[in-house]
Amino acid sequence: MKKIMTMLAIIAAVLSISACKNQNRKPILPSISGKAGEVLIVINKEYWEGDTGNTLRELLASDFPYLPQREPLYTLINITPGAFTDIFQIHRNILIVNIDGSVTQPGVIYRNDVWASPQCVIGVNAPDVETACQLIEDNGEKLLTTLEQAERDRVVANSVRYEEVTLRPAMAALTGGILHFPVGYSLKKQTDDFLWISYDTQYTNQNFIVFKYPATGTEADFSLDTLMTRSNEAMKANVPGMFENTYMIISNAVTPDVQYLKYRGREFAQMRGLWEVHKDYMGGPFVSHAFYSQDGKEIIVIEAFVYAPKYDKRHYLRQVESILYSFEWASDVTK
């Protein structure tokens, strides 16, 4: 009983909105545990099996968009507060739900590196189930964004740390910038206006194609029709299939989605969908970023796609998508 009370006290401290942190002294923390895409949810069993758990599952375990088979956004692991011991405290992503009638300041708290590094810890503090569910629903977008950014930052940090710097010149020549490809990626094809960079294993392929086309300076530059047409042209000319007269294209089975985003000062159109090989049975998910060149005269497209017929695709797609977000203009790179 004493152990459980101690653990509840630790959790309450983490979830306290008014708790202060000493910014001047950072302890040396252990490395995180757990697999990419996992979220550890600390919550009492009765709440996990009730409305609060259902609300969390609807948000965090909903379908990952544009995969050939259904896969959840995150794999959820549930434990009770009494089981939240040292072995679990170093998990990469932790969501703690504290429902207690004594709570006077309900809210959602976001913290990094509480027990390990690089760690994402989110707390939901509520006096009752209804308030907890409302907090989760109202903050759903930020919850997902925070977890996604934490996963992305880990991939990018490893890519920078173990970068295959020999790929920088080819990227810089074509785009004026670089992606931080980790060791294992290699240049598969290069022309004056096209790159194909790939990481291949026996059963999986993670690929990037890079191309550009003249900008018109109108909204049509980033329309779905333009993005699909330009992508199909580049793939037909440069990404052949295994057999004669086969080549990669965007699948029409599901209409791709386009979002217009801004990330760290850079604006781009993100297209997400499925690819296939014309007149063959290969296919998988892709995601691309399209944006203006530094002089505004061209549209640069970087498209990442995955082929992993024997495995779930979520993890592999999240990896390449994270690398997409590592793009930097060469003039901004410090090393």
C-alpha positions as CSV (number, residue, x, y, z in Angstrom):
1,M,0.0,0.0,0.0
2,K,2.9,2.4,0.9
3,K,4.4,1.7,-2.6
4,I,1.2,2.6,-4.3
5,M,0.8,5.8,-2.3
6,T,4.3,6.8,-3.2
7,M,3.7,6.2,-6.8
8,L,0.5,8.2,-6.7
9,A,2.4,11.1,-5.1
10,I,5.0,11.0,-7.9
11,I,2.3,11.0,-10.5
12,A,0.4,13.9,-8.8
13,A,3.6,15.9,-8.8
14,V,4.1,15.4,-12.5
15,L,0.5,16.3,-13.2
16,S,0.5,19.4,-11.0
17,I,-0.1,22.4,-13.2
18,S,1.4,24.7,-10.7
19,A,4.5,22.6,-10.1
20,C,7.8,24.4,-10.9
21,K,10.9,23.0,-12.6
22,N,14.5,23.9,-11.9
23,Q,15.6,25.1,-15.3
24,N,19.2,25.6,-14.2
25,R,20.0,22.1,-13.2
26,K,19.4,19.2,-15.6
27,P,20.0,15.7,-14.2
28,I,21.6,13.0,-16.3
29,L,18.7,10.9,-17.5
30,P,18.7,7.3,-18.8
31,S,17.7,6.6,-22.4
32,I,14.1,5.9,-23.2
33,S,12.6,2.4,-23.6
34,G,9.8,1.1,-25.7
35,K,9.2,0.7,-29.4
36,A,8.5,3.6,-31.8
37,G,4.8,4.3,-32.0
38,E,4.0,3.0,-28.5
39,V,2.2,5.1,-25.9
40,L,2.1,4.0,-22.2
41,I,-1.1,5.1,-20.6
42,V,-1.2,5.2,-16.8
43,I,-4.8,5.1,-15.6
44,N,-6.9,3.2,-13.1
45,K,-8.5,0.0,-14.5
46,E,-12.1,1.2,-14.0
47,Y,-11.4,4.3,-16.1
48,W,-9.5,2.5,-18.8
49,E,-12.4,0.1,-19.3
50,G,-15.0,2.9,-19.2
51,D,-15.7,6.2,-21.1
52,T,-12.2,7.7,-20.5
53,G,-10.5,4.6,-22.0
54,N,-12.9,4.6,-25.0
55,T,-12.2,8.3,-25.6
56,L,-8.4,7.7,-25.5
57,R,-8.7,4.7,-27.9
58,E,-10.8,6.7,-30.3
59,L,-8.2,9.3,-30.5
60,L,-4.9,7.5,-30.2
61,A,-5.8,4.1,-31.8
62,S,-7.8,5.4,-34.7
63,D,-6.6,4.3,-38.2
64,F,-3.3,5.6,-39.5
65,P,-4.2,7.4,-42.7
66,Y,-3.5,6.0,-46.1
67,L,-2.1,2.6,-45.4
68,P,-3.0,-0.4,-47.5
69,Q,-4.2,-2.3,-44.4
70,R,-5.7,-0.9,-41.1
71,E,-3.1,0.0,-38.5
72,P,-3.6,2.2,-35.4
73,L,-1.9,5.6,-35.1
74,Y,-0.3,4.3,-31.9
75,T,0.1,1.0,-30.0
76,L,-1.4,1.6,-26.6
77,I,-0.1,-0.1,-23.4
78,N,-2.1,0.3,-20.3
79,I,-0.9,0.0,-16.7
80,T,-2.4,1.1,-13.4
81,P,-0.7,3.8,-11.2
82,G,0.4,1.2,-8.8
83,A,2.3,-0.6,-11.5
84,F,4.0,2.5,-12.7
85,T,7.5,1.6,-11.4
86,D,11.0,2.5,-12.5
87,I,10.9,0.0,-15.4
88,F,7.9,1.9,-17.0
89,Q,8.9,5.4,-16.0
90,I,11.6,5.5,-18.8
91,H,9.1,4.7,-21.6
92,R,9.4,7.0,-24.6
93,N,5.8,8.3,-24.6
94,I,3.7,8.4,-21.4
95,L,0.2,9.6,-20.9
96,I,-0.9,9.8,-17.3
97,V,-4.6,10.2,-16.5
98,N,-5.3,11.4,-12.9
99,I,-9.0,11.5,-12.1
100,D,-9.5,12.6,-8.5
101,G,-12.3,14.5,-6.8
102,S,-9.8,16.8,-5.1
103,V,-8.5,18.2,-8.4
104,T,-9.3,21.9,-8.5
105,Q,-7.3,22.9,-11.6
106,P,-8.3,20.5,-14.4
107,G,-6.1,20.6,-17.5
108,V,-3.6,18.9,-19.8
109,I,0.1,19.2,-19.1
110,Y,3.0,18.6,-21.5
111,R,6.5,17.9,-20.3
112,N,9.7,16.5,-21.8
113,D,12.4,14.3,-20.2
114,V,10.8,13.7,-16.8
115,W,12.3,10.3,-16.1
116,A,14.3,9.6,-19.3
117,S,15.5,11.3,-22.5
118,P,14.2,12.0,-25.1
119,Q,10.8,11.5,-23.4
120,C,7.3,12.9,-24.0
121,V,5.1,13.0,-20.9
122,I,1.5,14.2,-21.1
123,G,-0.8,14.5,-18.1
124,V,-4.6,14.8,-17.9
125,N,-5.8,16.1,-14.6
126,A,-9.5,16.0,-13.9
127,P,-11.9,15.8,-11.0
128,D,-14.3,13.3,-12.7
129,V,-14.7,11.1,-15.8
130,E,-16.8,13.6,-17.7
131,T,-14.2,16.4,-17.3
132,A,-11.4,14.0,-18.3
133,C,-13.2,12.9,-21.5
134,Q,-13.9,16.6,-22.4
135,L,-10.3,17.5,-21.8
136,I,-9.1,14.7,-24.1
137,E,-11.6,15.7,-26.8
138,D,-10.9,19.4,-26.6
139,N,-7.1,18.9,-26.7
140,G,-7.1,16.0,-29.1
141,E,-5.3,17.7,-31.9
142,K,-2.5,19.0,-29.7
143,L,-2.2,15.6,-28.0
144,L,-1.6,14.0,-31.4
145,T,0.7,16.8,-32.6
146,T,2.8,16.5,-29.4
147,L,3.2,12.7,-29.7
148,E,3.9,12.9,-33.5
149,Q,6.5,15.6,-33.0
150,A,8.2,13.6,-30.3
151,E,8.4,10.6,-32.5
152,R,9.6,12.7,-35.4
153,D,12.3,14.5,-33.4
154,R,13.8,11.2,-32.3
155,V,14.1,10.0,-35.9
156,V,15.6,13.3,-37.1
157,A,18.0,13.4,-34.1
158,N,19.3,9.9,-35.0
159,S,19.4,10.8,-38.7
160,V,21.6,13.8,-38.0
161,R,23.8,11.9,-35.6
162,Y,24.4,9.0,-38.0
163,E,24.0,10.9,-41.3
164,E,25.2,9.6,-44.6
165,V,26.8,12.9,-45.5
166,T,27.9,11.6,-48.9
167,L,24.3,12.2,-50.1
168,R,24.4,16.0,-49.4
169,P,26.0,17.1,-52.6
170,A,23.4,15.5,-54.9
171,M,20.5,16.9,-52.8
172,A,22.1,20.3,-52.7
173,A,22.8,20.4,-56.4
174,L,19.2,19.6,-57.3
175,T,17.3,21.4,-54.5
176,G,19.6,23.9,-52.9
177,G,19.1,22.0,-49.6
178,I,19.7,18.8,-47.8
179,L,17.8,16.0,-46.1
180,H,19.5,14.2,-43.2
181,F,19.6,10.6,-44.5
182,P,20.9,8.1,-41.9
183,V,23.6,5.6,-42.8
184,G,22.2,2.8,-45.0
185,Y,20.7,5.1,-47.6
186,S,22.4,5.2,-51.0
187,L,22.0,7.0,-54.3
188,K,20.1,4.8,-56.7
189,K,19.7,7.2,-59.7
190,Q,20.7,10.7,-60.5
191,T,19.9,13.0,-63.5
192,D,19.9,16.7,-63.9
193,D,16.4,17.0,-62.6
194,F,15.8,13.8,-60.6
195,L,17.2,11.8,-57.7
196,W,16.3,8.4,-56.3
197,I,17.7,7.6,-52.9
198,S,16.9,4.3,-51.2
199,Y,17.4,2.1,-48.2
200,D,16.9,-1.5,-49.1
201,T,16.8,-4.6,-47.0
202,Q,15.8,-8.2,-47.9
203,Y,12.1,-7.5,-47.3
204,T,11.6,-3.7,-47.1
205,N,12.4,-0.7,-49.2
206,Q,12.3,2.9,-48.0
207,N,12.7,5.3,-50.9
208,F,12.9,9.0,-51.7
209,I,12.5,10.5,-55.1
210,V,13.3,14.2,-55.7
211,F,12.3,16.3,-58.7
212,K,11.3,19.8,-59.7
213,Y,9.3,21.6,-62.3
214,P,8.8,25.3,-63.3
215,A,6.6,27.4,-61.1
216,T,3.7,29.4,-62.4
217,G,3.2,31.4,-59.3
218,T,-0.4,30.5,-59.1
219,E,-2.5,28.2,-56.8
220,A,-2.3,25.6,-59.5
221,D,1.4,24.9,-58.6
222,F,0.2,23.0,-55.5
223,S,-3.2,21.7,-56.6
224,L,-3.9,18.0,-56.2
225,D,-4.2,17.6,-60.0
226,T,-0.8,19.2,-60.6
227,L,1.0,17.4,-57.8
228,M,-0.4,14.0,-59.0
229,T,0.4,14.7,-62.7
230,R,3.9,15.9,-62.1
231,S,4.6,13.0,-59.7
232,N,3.3,10.4,-62.2
233,E,5.4,11.9,-65.0
234,A,8.6,11.8,-62.9
235,M,7.9,8.2,-61.7
236,K,7.0,6.9,-65.2
237,A,10.2,8.3,-66.6
238,N,12.5,7.2,-63.8
239,V,11.0,4.5,-61.5
240,P,10.5,1.3,-63.6
241,G,8.8,-1.8,-62.4
242,M,10.3,-5.3,-62.5
243,F,8.8,-6.1,-65.9
244,E,8.7,-4.4,-69.3
245,N,6.2,-1.5,-69.6
246,T,5.6,-1.3,-65.9
247,Y,6.3,1.7,-63.8
248,M,5.4,3.4,-60.6
249,I,2.3,5.7,-60.4
250,I,0.0,7.1,-57.8
251,S,-2.9,4.7,-57.1
252,N,-6.3,5.9,-58.1
253,A,-7.9,3.4,-55.7
254,V,-8.0,6.1,-53.0
255,T,-7.8,9.8,-53.8
256,P,-4.7,11.3,-52.2
257,D,-5.0,14.0,-49.5
258,V,-3.3,17.4,-49.7
259,Q,-2.6,19.6,-46.7
260,Y,-1.0,23.0,-46.8
261,L,1.4,23.3,-43.9
262,K,4.0,25.5,-42.3
263,Y,6.8,23.9,-40.3
264,R,9.7,25.9,-38.8
265,G,9.2,28.8,-41.2
266,R,8.9,26.6,-44.4
267,E,5.6,26.4,-46.2
268,F,4.8,23.3,-48.3
269,A,2.0,21.1,-49.7
270,Q,1.9,17.7,-48.1
271,M,0.3,15.0,-50.3
272,R,-0.4,11.6,-48.8
273,G,-1.8,8.5,-50.5
274,L,-1.0,5.1,-52.0
275,W,1.3,4.2,-54.9
276,E,1.3,1.2,-57.2
277,V,3.2,-0.2,-60.1
278,H,1.3,0.1,-63.4
279,K,0.4,-3.4,-64.7
280,D,1.9,-5.1,-61.7
281,Y,0.9,-5.9,-58.1
282,M,3.4,-3.9,-56.1
283,G,2.2,-1.0,-54.0
284,G,2.3,0.8,-50.7
285,P,2.0,4.2,-48.9
286,F,3.7,7.5,-49.8
287,V,3.9,11.0,-48.5
288,S,5.4,14.0,-50.3
289,H,6.4,17.6,-49.6
290,A,6.2,20.2,-52.4
291,F,7.5,23.7,-52.0
292,Y,9.0,26.7,-53.9
293,S,12.8,26.8,-54.5
294,Q,14.6,29.6,-52.8
295,D,14.3,31.8,-55.9
296,G,10.7,31.0,-56.3
297,K,11.1,29.9,-60.0
298,E,10.6,26.1,-59.4
299,I,8.6,23.7,-57.4
300,I,10.7,21.1,-55.6
301,V,9.0,17.8,-54.7
302,I,10.4,15.3,-52.3
303,E,8.4,12.1,-52.2
304,A,9.0,9.3,-49.7
305,F,7.5,5.8,-50.2
306,V,7.6,2.5,-48.6
307,Y,7.4,-1.1,-49.8
308,A,7.1,-3.7,-47.1
309,P,4.8,-6.5,-48.2
310,K,5.6,-8.8,-45.2
311,Y,5.2,-6.2,-42.5
312,D,3.0,-3.4,-41.1
313,K,3.8,-0.1,-42.8
314,R,3.2,2.4,-40.1
315,H,6.7,2.4,-38.6
316,Y,8.5,2.5,-41.9
317,L,6.3,5.3,-43.2
318,R,6.7,7.4,-40.0
319,Q,10.5,7.0,-40.4
320,V,10.6,8.4,-44.0
321,E,8.1,11.1,-43.2
322,S,10.2,12.3,-40.3
323,I,13.2,12.5,-42.6
324,L,11.1,14.7,-45.0
325,Y,10.7,17.1,-42.1
326,S,14.5,17.3,-41.7
327,F,14.9,19.3,-44.9
328,E,17.1,22.4,-44.6
329,W,18.3,25.0,-47.1
330,A,22.0,24.5,-47.6
331,S,22.6,28.1,-46.5
332,D,21.1,27.3,-43.1
333,V,23.1,24.2,-42.4
334,T,25.7,24.8,-39.7
335,K,27.8,21.7,-40.2
